[in-house]
């Protein structure tokens, strides 16, 4: 559970993309974070410790691909920087139509 969240978000409507920096204070320690499948982690944690990023399906629902960020050690306070284009999940769940668009 997230106790506190700070989010700095830059939206590029021409490209339909975003850049974000977020600081999370969690109720407990965590190593795994999920992002929209079109977003890629640029950095993670404080100090900027090693992390991995990959695109994978959720267990039991493999068609639902998501970006997975894994830290080497569990932390209660985490900083994440990520960027990319929000990708829709409408091929899996027709009602999920994410995008960076001022008209939707």
C-alpha positions as CSV (number, residue, x, y, z in Angstrom):
1,X,0.0,0.0,0.0
2,X,1.2,3.5,-0.8
3,X,1.2,5.9,2.2
4,X,2.5,8.9,0.2
5,X,3.0,9.7,-3.5
6,X,4.7,12.6,-5.2
7,X,4.4,12.7,-9.0
8,X,6.0,15.1,-11.5
9,X,4.6,14.4,-14.9
10,X,5.5,15.9,-18.3
11,X,3.0,15.3,-21.1
12,X,3.9,15.6,-24.8
13,X,0.5,15.8,-26.6
14,X,2.1,16.0,-30.0
15,X,4.0,12.7,-29.5
16,X,1.4,11.2,-27.2
17,X,4.1,10.5,-24.7
18,X,5.0,11.2,-21.1
19,X,7.9,11.4,-18.7
20,X,7.4,10.9,-15.0
21,X,9.4,11.1,-11.8
22,X,7.7,9.7,-8.7
23,X,8.5,9.3,-5.0
24,X,6.7,6.6,-3.1
25,X,6.5,6.0,0.6
26,X,5.1,2.5,1.2
27,X,3.4,0.9,4.2
28,X,5.9,-2.0,3.9
29,X,8.9,-2.9,1.8
30,X,8.6,-3.9,-1.8
31,X,10.8,-4.9,-4.7
32,X,8.3,-5.1,-7.6
33,X,6.4,-2.3,-9.3
34,X,4.1,-2.4,-12.3
35,X,3.7,0.2,-15.0
36,X,1.7,0.5,-18.2
37,X,3.2,-1.7,-20.9
38,X,4.2,1.3,-23.0
39,X,6.4,2.8,-20.3
40,X,10.0,2.0,-19.6
41,X,11.8,2.6,-16.3
42,X,14.8,5.0,-16.7
43,X,15.9,4.8,-13.1
44,X,14.8,3.4,-9.8
45,X,15.4,3.8,-6.1
46,X,17.6,5.9,-3.8
47,X,20.5,5.9,-4.2
48,X,20.2,4.8,-7.7
49,X,20.7,1.2,-7.1
50,X,20.6,-1.6,-9.6
51,X,17.2,-2.6,-10.9
52,X,15.7,-4.6,-13.8
53,X,13.0,-3.8,-16.2
54,X,11.1,-6.1,-18.5
55,X,7.8,-6.6,-20.2
56,X,5.9,-9.7,-19.1
57,X,2.4,-11.1,-18.8
58,X,0.6,-11.3,-15.4
59,X,0.5,-14.8,-14.0
60,X,-2.7,-16.4,-15.0
61,X,-3.5,-13.6,-17.4
62,X,-0.5,-13.7,-19.8
63,X,-2.2,-11.7,-22.5
64,X,-2.2,-8.7,-20.1
65,X,1.5,-7.5,-20.6
66,X,2.8,-5.0,-18.2
67,X,6.2,-3.3,-17.6
68,X,7.7,-4.8,-14.5
69,X,10.4,-2.9,-12.4
70,X,12.3,-5.0,-9.9
71,X,14.7,-3.6,-7.3
72,X,17.6,-5.7,-6.0
73,X,16.5,-5.2,-2.4
74,X,13.1,-4.4,-0.8
75,X,12.6,-0.7,0.2
76,X,9.9,1.4,1.9
77,X,10.9,4.6,0.0
78,X,11.4,4.4,-3.7
79,X,12.0,6.9,-6.5
80,X,11.0,5.8,-10.1
81,X,11.7,7.7,-13.3
82,X,9.9,6.4,-16.4
83,X,8.9,7.5,-19.9
84,X,7.1,6.3,-23.0
85,X,3.7,6.1,-24.5
86,X,0.7,4.7,-22.7
87,X,-0.5,1.7,-24.6
88,X,-4.1,0.5,-24.6
89,X,-5.1,-2.8,-23.2
90,X,-8.3,-2.9,-25.4
91,X,-7.2,-6.1,-27.2
92,X,-7.4,-7.8,-23.8
93,X,-9.9,-5.7,-21.9
94,X,-12.0,-3.7,-24.3
95,X,-12.9,-1.0,-21.8
96,X,-9.2,0.0,-21.1
97,X,-8.2,2.6,-23.6
98,X,-5.2,4.5,-22.2
99,X,-3.6,7.4,-24.1
100,X,-2.0,10.8,-23.7
101,X,-4.5,12.8,-25.7
102,X,-6.2,16.1,-24.6
103,X,-9.4,15.0,-26.4
104,X,-9.9,11.6,-24.6
